[in-house]
Amino acid sequence: MAVPILDLSRQHQPLAGRFKEAFDRILSSSHFILGPEVEAFERRLASYCQTTEAVGVSSGADALLVALMAMGIGPGDEVIVPTFTFFATAGAVARVGARAVFVDVDPQTFNIDPQRAAAAVTPRTKAMIPVHLFGQTAAMDPLLELARKHGLKVIEDEAQAVGAREKGRSAGSFGDVGCISFYPTKNLSAMGDGGACVTSDGQLAQRIRALRNHGQVGEYEHLYVGGNFRLDALQAAMLSIKLEGLEGGNAARRECAGRYDRLLAGLPLRTPVVAEGRHHVYHQYTIVVPADRREGLIAHLKAHQIGCKVFYPLPLHLQPCFAGLGGKKGDCPVSEELCRQVLSLPMFPGLRESEQEEVAGVIRKFFRG
Ligand SMILES: Cc1ncc(COP(=O)(O)O)c(C=O)c1O
């Protein structure tokens, strides 16, 4: 039985009628960029994320960029980021001309290690970007304490974790701003690119709103040098419909994760530890396998038509584009080892029990040799 790593059609098909209705409404309004559809979505998203404001933007990468711009971070500043994450977390720092300072992750949760983050603070450090990797919030208590101590801004990269919580508090509501991606594979996904910044800092939200639209504060009055980071009405309308199903979708992911945990028990592999009080939303279900078995397991899964993917094969401090920052092998051993060992399995709402049994059965067969 073939099992895809992701099948969006299972999520979209039951909603097709509502999507078409929204499309017709926007077609007849001819209001395609920003406007009432975007504003309505922003209100719903802010309420869902337990913040007072949400600002829809063009992508998750641009949400990070525009947040850094709104905080005035630029040349001469340092921003602490985990090295085990998607490129955009550090790419945004480089795009504003600041220096990304790469920090290793906790071997249990795969999220930024607060102690290593503390050791990376210098007088030039202006901000940190904890990433809620794979759907589990980073250790926000010690990170917020560190930020308070040194007067740092906190930008949460919650591209993979919209709906994640710690002790009831939502991802994106801990720091100064949360940055979300609506890339089609994400837990809350658009039908194209999209993103958002969520915050309860009204002034910051105002600057982000201006910056996403060429820094305009009135018609053709440009207070800042911004850019075109706007969200369009069609994406916002689709996102409003899908936001209604996000809690259910995340619950389905959590159920699938629990089932994988049971089905894979006893095999020579491990999964990230879910820290106390965390409501993990399993953007990915990731296993850690011995490095010398991973390529074999990938080939075996492929031969059985089971989707899988390595997130991520190379830590950011070793990426060629960041070579100028001086990172070298051995700087972040936990992340470097994880990059050799991790493998993500099929995970999406609508994944069937029989499919998970197939995935687990094929993995068991591999380890039985
Ligand atoms: C951790 C992380 N940060 C940032 C991004 C960037 O989001 P986007 O692809 O919407 O620009 C992504 C997703 O691709 C991501 O996974």
Ligand as a Chemical Component Dictionary entry (heavy atoms), coordinates in Angstrom:
data_LIG
# 
_chem_comp.id                   LIG 
_chem_comp.type                 NON-POLYMER 
_chem_comp.pdbx_formal_charge   0 
_chem_comp.three_letter_code    LIG 
# 
loop_
_chem_comp_atom.comp_id 
_chem_comp_atom.atom_id 
_chem_comp_atom.alt_atom_id 
_chem_comp_atom.type_symbol 
_chem_comp_atom.charge 
_chem_comp_atom.model_Cartn_x 
_chem_comp_atom.model_Cartn_y 
_chem_comp_atom.model_Cartn_z 
_chem_comp_atom.pdbx_ordinal 
LIG C1 C1 C 0 10.743 27.001 10.778 1  
LIG C2 C2 C 0 10.333 27.755 9.546  2  
LIG N1 N1 N 0 10.556 29.087 9.489  3  
LIG C3 C3 C 0 10.182 29.804 8.416  4  
LIG C4 C4 C 0 9.558  29.231 7.333  5  
LIG C5 C5 C 0 9.256  30.068 6.140  6  
LIG O1 O1 O 0 7.938  30.065 5.761  7  
LIG P1 P1 P 0 7.521  30.330 4.222  8  
LIG O2 O2 O 0 7.863  29.112 3.442  9  
LIG O3 O3 O 0 6.053  30.588 4.312  10 
LIG O4 O4 O 0 8.270  31.527 3.775  11 
LIG C6 C6 C 0 9.275  27.843 7.360  12 
LIG C7 C7 C 0 8.544  27.147 6.298  13 
LIG O5 O5 O 0 8.851  26.951 5.205  14 
LIG C8 C8 C 0 9.694  27.091 8.488  15 
LIG O6 O6 O 0 9.477  25.780 8.546  16 
# 
loop_
_chem_comp_bond.comp_id 
_chem_comp_bond.atom_id_1 
_chem_comp_bond.atom_id_2 
_chem_comp_bond.value_order 
_chem_comp_bond.pdbx_ordinal 
LIG C1 C2 SING 1  
LIG C2 N1 SING 2  
LIG C2 C8 DOUB 3  
LIG N1 C3 DOUB 4  
LIG C3 C4 SING 5  
LIG C4 C5 SING 6  
LIG C4 C6 DOUB 7  
LIG C5 O1 SING 8  
LIG O1 P1 SING 9  
LIG P1 O2 DOUB 10 
LIG P1 O3 SING 11 
LIG P1 O4 SING 12 
LIG C6 C7 SING 13 
LIG C6 C8 SING 14 
LIG C7 O5 DOUB 15 
LIG C8 O6 SING 16 
# 
